[in-house]
Amino acid sequence: MSMSIEELDATVRAFYEGRGDTQKQAQATLNQFKENPDAWLLVDKILQDATYPQTKYLGLQVLDNVIMTRWKVLPRDQCMGIRNFVVNFIIQTSSSEESLRSQRTLVNKLNLVLVSILKQEWPHNWPTFINEIISSCHSSLPICENNMAILRLLSEEVFDYSADQMTSTKTKELKQSMCDEFTSIYQLCSEILRTAIQASLIKATLETLLRFLNWIPLGYIFETPPSGISLIETLRSRFLEVPDFRNITLKCLTEIASLHTEPAYNEKLVQMFTETLTAISKIIPLSLDLRTTYASSNSRDQEFVQNLALFLCNFFTMHLNVSLSTSIMYQMYVNTLTGHREPPQSRLPRPWTFLSHPHKPNRRQGDFQDLLGVLDKARPRAVRRDAAIADRRHEPASEHGAVWLVKRRCAGLVNACQLSLAQAQVQ
């Protein structure tokens, strides 16, 4: 290649910081560089010697393009060389807390390149990848934190974005490999959630777990492992009431609430619902006016209220039959509307009190509608329109539109509770 790393640095800088003809000339030079089939051979030197950050990002862009378009025709030794270089460079840049924070953008782009390699190599040419990444988690906390990000990206690529990027056969193979290896991944996540004290590592693990919850076997979520505490209980008891973690934790519980489950887990679903709202009632005071407080709250607190609305909507959308068929849950709704303080059974709390006004019975249903109204305002108009159309046709809405269809179903449940209360008073 005729261009040195210093010249490439200067050209990239001219493109991002220059103006007029200087910028146009730099753009033409960079396009020519990217079109050169041998440009990727300079990527290792670019990452090691370039001083301008955007130059390194350009090098990774060139490398990622080679991985996606030419990996199958590259000699095997070159593939192994690229793979080993990317892994070692990720370890190097994430080996310390300072390095991980200062080079976060570079590390994130390196992680994406590694996932591109995994889509080509794993599992047939790299069967030990999961074991290797889990073993490296014990070398340092920053590496462990970044490994959580890699596992999250891999899960997203395999289960969320694979339809448009891979063949159905390859997607099926990767999904099966991910499921086969998940026990060791779950054990790692559980160990971190039980023992870790570093906030950034805990948050990275919770964000990774959120991407796992929609495809892992239900037993990992609802069953109690030999350690003696289930995943739901860990989320609720350790993280839900902590300000730094409560939003991502509630998102995890919302994902669980949206799962299709077996009747055997109905009791555990009810327990999760009641204990979650009991914990939330400690965060949102009983006397709080939710509508007025929301408008003056900071973005994190507003997000929490929106996440709470999503939790309630997802639970009712997926498990309304559980609510209607479970006398304990049904009685809890009646208690909410009547202001009764006694729970249906002494072991069950009354978690909806934070949504009611004890001294204003006519406001209790309004609170619930206000909460759903907050969610309405937080979502795109087009999604609300799709939900309304589906509602009129009595057809299932899209994944996002289903959130608003729950309004009608919840309103019916509230009306049923009110009717039951009225009949009880007449008797």
C-alpha positions as CSV (number, residue, x, y, z in Angstrom):
1,M,0.0,0.0,0.0
2,S,1.3,3.4,-0.9
3,M,-0.4,5.2,2.0
4,S,1.3,5.2,5.4
5,I,-0.6,5.2,8.7
6,E,0.4,8.9,9.2
7,E,-0.9,9.9,5.8
8,L,-4.1,7.9,6.5
9,D,-4.5,9.7,9.8
10,A,-4.1,13.0,8.2
11,T,-6.6,12.1,5.4
12,V,-9.3,11.0,7.9
13,R,-8.8,14.1,10.0
14,A,-9.2,16.2,6.9
15,F,-12.4,14.5,6.0
16,Y,-14.0,15.0,9.5
17,E,-12.5,18.4,10.3
18,G,-11.8,20.0,6.9
19,R,-14.2,22.0,4.7
20,G,-14.8,22.5,1.0
21,D,-12.4,21.1,-1.5
22,T,-10.1,19.7,1.3
23,Q,-12.9,17.6,2.6
24,K,-14.0,16.4,-0.8
25,Q,-10.5,15.4,-1.7
26,A,-10.1,13.5,1.5
27,Q,-13.4,11.7,0.9
28,A,-12.3,10.6,-2.6
29,T,-9.0,9.3,-1.2
30,L,-10.8,7.3,1.6
31,N,-13.3,5.8,-0.8
32,Q,-10.4,4.7,-3.0
33,F,-8.7,3.2,0.1
34,K,-11.8,1.3,1.1
35,E,-12.3,-0.1,-2.4
36,N,-8.7,-1.5,-2.4
37,P,-9.1,-5.3,-1.9
38,D,-5.9,-5.4,0.1
39,A,-6.7,-2.5,2.4
40,W,-7.7,-4.9,5.2
41,L,-4.0,-6.0,5.4
42,L,-3.3,-2.7,7.1
43,V,-5.9,-3.0,9.8
44,D,-3.5,-4.4,12.4
45,K,-1.1,-1.5,11.9
46,I,-4.0,1.0,11.8
47,L,-5.3,-0.1,15.2
48,Q,-1.9,-0.2,16.8
49,D,-0.3,3.0,15.3
50,A,-3.1,5.4,14.3
51,T,-3.6,8.4,16.6
52,Y,-6.9,9.7,15.3
53,P,-9.8,7.6,16.7
54,Q,-11.8,7.8,13.5
55,T,-9.0,6.2,11.6
56,K,-9.2,3.1,13.8
57,Y,-13.0,3.0,13.2
58,L,-12.3,3.2,9.5
59,G,-10.0,0.2,9.8
60,L,-12.6,-1.8,11.6
61,Q,-15.2,-1.0,9.0
62,V,-12.8,-2.3,6.3
63,L,-12.2,-5.4,8.3
64,D,-15.8,-6.1,9.0
65,N,-16.6,-5.8,5.3
66,V,-14.0,-8.4,4.5
67,I,-15.4,-10.7,7.1
68,M,-18.9,-10.5,5.7
69,T,-18.1,-10.7,2.0
70,R,-14.8,-12.6,1.6
71,W,-14.4,-14.8,4.7
72,K,-15.2,-18.0,2.9
73,V,-12.5,-17.5,0.2
74,L,-9.7,-16.3,2.5
75,P,-6.9,-18.8,3.2
76,R,-7.5,-20.6,6.6
77,D,-4.4,-19.2,8.1
78,Q,-5.5,-15.7,7.4
79,C,-8.9,-16.3,8.9
80,M,-7.2,-17.6,12.1
81,G,-4.8,-14.6,12.1
82,I,-7.7,-12.2,11.9
83,R,-9.6,-14.1,14.6
84,N,-6.7,-14.2,17.0
85,F,-5.7,-10.6,16.4
86,V,-9.3,-9.3,17.1
87,V,-9.5,-11.4,20.3
88,N,-6.1,-10.3,21.6
89,F,-6.8,-6.6,20.8
90,I,-10.1,-6.8,22.7
91,I,-8.4,-8.3,25.7
92,Q,-5.7,-5.6,25.5
93,T,-8.1,-2.7,25.3
94,S,-10.5,-4.0,28.0
95,S,-7.9,-5.3,30.5
96,S,-8.2,-2.4,32.8
97,E,-11.0,-0.2,34.0
98,E,-9.3,3.0,32.7
99,S,-8.7,1.5,29.3
100,L,-12.2,0.2,29.0
101,R,-13.8,3.5,29.9
102,S,-11.5,5.7,27.7
103,Q,-11.8,3.5,24.6
104,R,-15.4,2.4,25.0
105,T,-16.4,3.3,21.5
106,L,-13.4,1.4,20.0
107,V,-14.1,-1.6,22.2
108,N,-17.8,-1.6,21.2
109,K,-16.8,-1.7,17.5
110,L,-14.3,-4.4,18.2
111,N,-17.0,-6.5,19.8
112,L,-19.2,-6.1,16.7
113,V,-16.3,-7.3,14.5
114,L,-15.9,-10.3,16.8
115,V,-19.5,-11.1,16.5
116,S,-19.2,-11.0,12.7
117,I,-16.4,-13.5,13.0
118,L,-18.5,-15.7,15.3
119,K,-21.3,-15.8,12.7
120,Q,-18.8,-17.2,10.3
121,E,-16.8,-19.5,12.6
122,W,-19.0,-20.6,15.5
123,P,-19.6,-23.4,16.3
124,H,-18.0,-25.6,13.6
125,N,-14.6,-23.9,13.4
126,W,-14.6,-22.5,16.9
127,P,-16.5,-24.9,19.2
128,T,-14.7,-23.8,22.3
129,F,-15.7,-20.1,22.1
130,I,-18.3,-20.1,24.9
131,N,-15.9,-21.9,27.3
132,E,-13.1,-19.5,26.4
133,I,-15.1,-16.4,27.0
134,I,-16.4,-17.7,30.3
135,S,-13.0,-18.7,31.5
136,S,-11.6,-15.3,30.6
137,C,-14.2,-13.6,32.8
138,H,-12.3,-14.7,35.8
139,S,-9.1,-12.9,34.7
140,S,-10.4,-9.4,35.5
141,L,-13.6,-7.5,36.2
142,P,-13.3,-5.2,33.1
143,I,-12.8,-8.2,30.8
144,C,-15.8,-9.9,32.5
145,E,-17.9,-6.7,31.9
146,N,-17.0,-6.6,28.3
147,N,-17.6,-10.3,27.8
148,M,-21.1,-9.7,29.0
149,A,-21.5,-7.1,26.2
150,I,-20.2,-9.6,23.7
151,L,-22.7,-12.3,24.8
152,R,-25.5,-9.7,24.6
153,L,-24.5,-8.8,21.0
154,L,-24.2,-12.4,20.1
155,S,-27.7,-13.1,21.5
156,E,-29.1,-10.2,19.6
157,E,-27.5,-11.2,16.3
158,V,-28.7,-14.8,16.6
159,F,-32.3,-14.4,18.0
160,D,-33.3,-10.8,17.0
161,Y,-31.6,-9.8,13.8
162,S,-30.7,-13.1,12.1
163,A,-33.7,-13.3,9.7
164,D,-32.3,-10.6,7.4
165,Q,-28.6,-11.5,7.7
166,M,-28.2,-15.3,7.7
167,T,-29.8,-18.3,6.0
168,S,-32.4,-20.2,8.0
169,T,-30.1,-23.2,8.3
170,K,-27.3,-21.1,9.7
171,T,-29.7,-19.3,12.1
172,K,-31.1,-22.6,13.3
173,E,-27.5,-23.9,13.9
174,L,-26.5,-20.8,15.9
175,K,-29.7,-20.9,18.0
176,Q,-29.2,-24.6,18.8
177,S,-25.5,-23.9,19.8
178,M,-26.5,-21.0,22.0
179,C,-29.2,-23.1,23.7
180,D,-26.8,-26.0,24.2
181,E,-24.1,-23.8,25.8
182,F,-26.6,-21.7,27.9
183,T,-26.1,-23.6,31.1
184,S,-22.6,-22.4,31.6
185,I,-23.6,-18.9,30.5
186,Y,-26.5,-18.9,33.0
187,Q,-24.2,-20.1,35.8
188,L,-21.8,-17.2,35.0
189,C,-24.6,-14.6,35.1
190,S,-26.0,-16.0,38.3
191,E,-22.6,-15.9,40.0
192,I,-22.2,-12.3,39.0
193,L,-25.7,-11.3,40.1
194,R,-25.2,-13.0,43.5
195,T,-21.7,-11.8,44.3
196,A,-20.7,-8.8,42.2
197,I,-20.5,-5.3,43.8
198,Q,-19.2,-3.3,40.9
199,A,-22.1,-1.3,39.5
200,S,-21.0,-1.3,35.9
201,L,-20.5,-5.1,35.8
202,I,-23.9,-5.7,37.4
203,K,-25.6,-3.4,34.9
204,A,-23.9,-5.1,32.0
205,T,-25.0,-8.5,33.2
206,L,-28.6,-7.3,33.7
207,E,-28.6,-5.9,30.1
208,T,-27.2,-9.2,28.8
209,L,-29.8,-11.2,30.8
210,L,-32.6,-9.0,29.3
211,R,-31.6,-10.2,25.8
212,F,-31.7,-13.9,27.0
213,L,-35.1,-13.9,28.7
214,N,-37.2,-14.3,25.5
215,W,-35.6,-17.5,24.4
216,I,-34.1,-19.5,27.3
217,P,-36.0,-22.4,28.8
218,L,-38.5,-21.3,31.4
219,G,-37.0,-23.5,34.1
220,Y,-34.0,-21.1,34.3
221,I,-36.4,-18.3,35.1
222,F,-39.0,-19.8,37.5
223,E,-37.3,-22.8,39.1
224,T,-35.2,-22.5,42.2
225,P,-31.6,-23.7,41.6
226,P,-29.4,-25.6,44.1
227,S,-28.1,-22.2,45.3
228,G,-31.5,-21.7,46.9
229,I,-32.8,-18.5,45.2
230,S,-34.5,-18.2,41.8
231,L,-33.7,-15.7,39.1
232,I,-36.9,-13.7,39.7
233,E,-36.2,-13.5,43.4
234,T,-32.6,-12.3,42.8
235,L,-33.9,-9.6,40.5
236,R,-36.6,-8.5,42.9
237,S,-34.8,-8.7,46.2
238,R,-31.3,-7.5,45.2
239,F,-31.8,-4.9,42.4
240,L,-35.3,-3.7,42.0
241,E,-35.1,-1.1,44.8
242,V,-31.6,0.1,43.9
243,P,-31.9,3.4,41.9
244,D,-29.0,2.5,39.6
245,F,-30.5,-0.9,38.6
246,R,-34.2,-0.6,39.1
247,N,-35.0,0.4,35.4
248,I,-33.1,-2.4,33.8
249,T,-34.4,-4.8,36.5
250,L,-38.0,-3.8,35.8
251,K,-37.3,-4.3,32.1
252,C,-36.2,-7.9,32.9
253,L,-39.3,-8.5,35.0
254,T,-41.4,-7.1,32.1
255,E,-39.8,-9.5,29.7
256,I,-40.6,-12.3,32.0
257,A,-44.2,-11.1,32.3
258,S,-44.6,-11.1,28.5
259,L,-43.5,-14.8,28.1
260,H,-45.9,-17.6,27.1
261,T,-45.8,-19.9,30.1
262,E,-47.2,-23.2,31.2
263,P,-50.1,-23.5,33.8
264,A,-47.6,-25.0,36.2
265,Y,-46.0,-21.6,36.6
266,N,-49.2,-19.6,37.3
267,E,-48.6,-19.5,41.0
268,K,-45.1,-18.2,40.5
269,L,-46.4,-15.6,38.1
270,V,-48.8,-14.3,40.7
271,Q,-46.1,-14.3,43.3
272,M,-43.8,-12.4,41.0
273,F,-46.5,-9.8,40.3
274,T,-47.4,-9.3,43.9
275,E,-43.9,-9.1,45.2
276,T,-42.8,-6.8,42.4
277,L,-45.6,-4.3,43.0
278,T,-44.9,-4.6,46.8
279,A,-41.3,-3.6,46.2
280,I,-42.4,-0.8,43.8
281,S,-44.8,0.6,46.4
282,K,-41.7,1.3,48.6
283,I,-40.3,3.4,45.7
284,I,-43.5,5.2,44.8
285,P,-45.1,6.5,48.0
286,L,-48.8,5.7,48.7
287,S,-49.7,9.4,48.8
288,L,-48.0,10.3,45.5
289,D,-50.1,11.9,42.8
290,L,-48.6,10.0,39.8
291,R,-49.8,12.3,37.1
292,T,-48.5,15.6,38.5
293,T,-45.3,14.0,39.8
294,Y,-44.4,12.4,36.5
295,A,-44.3,15.8,34.7
296,S,-41.8,17.2,37.1
297,S,-39.6,14.1,37.5
298,N,-36.2,13.6,36.0
299,S,-35.7,11.3,32.9
300,R,-34.7,8.3,35.0
301,D,-37.8,8.4,37.2
302,Q,-40.0,9.0,34.1
303,E,-38.5,6.0,32.5
304,F,-39.2,4.0,35.6
305,V,-42.9,4.9,35.5
306,Q,-43.0,4.0,31.8
307,N,-41.4,0.7,32.6
308,L,-43.9,0.1,35.3
309,A,-46.7,0.7,32.8
310,L,-45.2,-1.7,30.4
311,F,-44.8,-4.3,33.2
312,L,-48.5,-4.0,34.0
313,C,-49.6,-4.0,30.4
314,N,-47.5,-7.0,29.4
315,F,-48.6,-9.0,32.4
316,F,-52.3,-8.4,31.7
317,T,-51.9,-8.9,28.0
318,M,-50.2,-12.3,28.4
319,H,-51.7,-13.5,31.7
320,L,-55.2,-12.0,31.9
321,N,-56.6,-15.6,32.2
322,V,-54.3,-16.3,35.1
323,S,-55.6,-13.1,36.7
324,L,-59.2,-14.0,36.2
325,S,-58.9,-17.6,37.2
326,T,-56.9,-17.0,40.3
327,S,-59.1,-16.0,43.2
328,I,-56.2,-14.5,45.1
329,M,-55.4,-12.1,42.2
330,Y,-59.1,-11.3,41.6
331,Q,-59.6,-10.4,45.3
332,M,-56.5,-8.2,45.1
333,Y,-58.2,-6.2,42.4
334,V,-61.3,-5.8,44.5
335,N,-59.3,-4.7,47.5
336,T,-57.6,-2.1,45.3
337,L,-60.9,-0.6,44.3
338,T,-62.5,-0.8,47.7
339,G,-59.5,0.4,49.7
340,H,-59.6,-2.7,51.9
341,R,-56.3,-3.1,53.8
342,E,-56.5,-6.9,54.4
343,P,-55.0,-9.1,51.7
344,P,-56.9,-12.2,50.5
345,Q,-54.3,-14.3,52.4
346,S,-52.0,-13.2,55.2
347,R,-48.9,-14.2,53.2
348,L,-49.8,-12.0,50.2
349,P,-49.3,-8.2,50.4
350,R,-51.6,-5.7,48.7
351,P,-49.2,-4.2,46.1
352,W,-51.6,-2.0,44.2
353,T,-52.1,0.5,47.1
354,F,-49.6,2.9,45.5
355,L,-52.0,3.2,42.6
356,S,-55.0,4.2,44.7
357,H,-56.1,7.2,46.7
358,P,-57.4,5.8,50.0
359,H,-59.5,8.9,50.7
360,K,-60.7,9.4,47.1
361,P,-62.4,6.2,45.9
362,N,-63.4,7.8,42.6
363,R,-59.8,8.4,41.7
364,R,-58.6,4.8,42.1
365,Q,-59.6,3.7,38.6
366,G,-58.3,7.0,37.3
367,D,-54.8,6.3,38.6
368,F,-54.6,3.1,36.6
369,Q,-55.8,4.9,33.5
370,D,-53.3,7.7,34.2
371,L,-50.5,5.2,34.3
372,L,-51.5,3.7,30.9
373,G,-51.9,7.3,29.6
374,V,-48.2,7.9,30.4
375,L,-47.3,4.9,28.3
376,D,-49.6,6.2,25.5
377,K,-47.7,9.5,25.3
378,A,-44.3,7.8,25.4
379,R,-45.0,5.7,22.2
380,P,-45.2,6.7,18.5
381,R,-48.5,7.8,17.1
382,A,-48.3,5.2,14.3
383,V,-48.1,2.4,16.8
384,R,-51.1,3.7,18.6
385,R,-53.0,3.9,15.3
386,D,-52.1,0.3,14.4
387,A,-53.4,-0.9,17.8
388,A,-56.6,1.1,17.4
389,I,-57.2,-0.5,13.9
390,A,-56.5,-4.0,15.3
391,D,-58.8,-3.2,18.2
392,R,-61.7,-2.3,15.9
393,R,-61.2,-5.5,13.9
394,H,-60.8,-7.6,17.0
395,E,-57.5,-8.9,15.5
396,P,-54.1,-9.3,17.2
397,A,-52.1,-6.2,16.9
398,S,-48.4,-6.0,16.2
399,E,-45.9,-6.7,19.0
400,H,-45.9,-3.0,20.1
401,G,-49.6,-2.4,19.3
402,A,-50.6,-5.2,21.7
403,V,-49.6,-3.0,24.6
404,W,-52.5,-0.6,23.9
405,L,-55.0,-3.4,23.4
406,V,-54.6,-4.3,27.0
407,K,-56.5,-1.1,27.9
408,R,-59.8,-2.6,26.9
409,R,-59.0,-5.9,28.6
410,C,-57.9,-4.2,31.8
411,A,-60.9,-1.9,31.8
412,G,-63.1,-5.0,31.5
413,L,-61.4,-6.5,34.5
414,V,-61.8,-3.4,36.5
415,N,-65.5,-3.2,35.6
416,A,-66.0,-6.8,36.6
417,C,-64.4,-6.0,40.0
418,Q,-66.7,-3.0,40.5
419,L,-69.7,-5.1,39.5
420,S,-68.7,-7.8,42.0
421,L,-68.2,-5.2,44.7
422,A,-71.7,-3.6,44.0
423,Q,-73.3,-7.0,44.2
424,A,-71.6,-7.7,47.5
425,Q,-72.8,-4.5,48.9
426,V,-76.4,-5.2,47.9
427,Q,-76.3,-8.5,49.5
